[in-house]
């Protein structure tokens, strides 16, 4: 395995750990996530925007996302 692949995998692992450690109400900026993980800010923004679409994050402004509680009772949720 080449060092670039290992580096990218390590960066994604760091990003995943940051996301999993978040509690409801915690904030994350793509630029801060990029600095902490080594990933590109644009990639961090795309991941956070995807989590927003999934209902796990809420965008507060152009560059700040807040962890929200996952509403499993919403329409379209599994089991409904």
Protein Blocks (a to p, Z undefined) as FASTA:
>chain_A
ZZklmmmmmmmmmmmmmmmmpcghiacdfklmmmmnopafklmmmmmmmmmmnopaccfb
lmbccdddddfkbghiahZZ
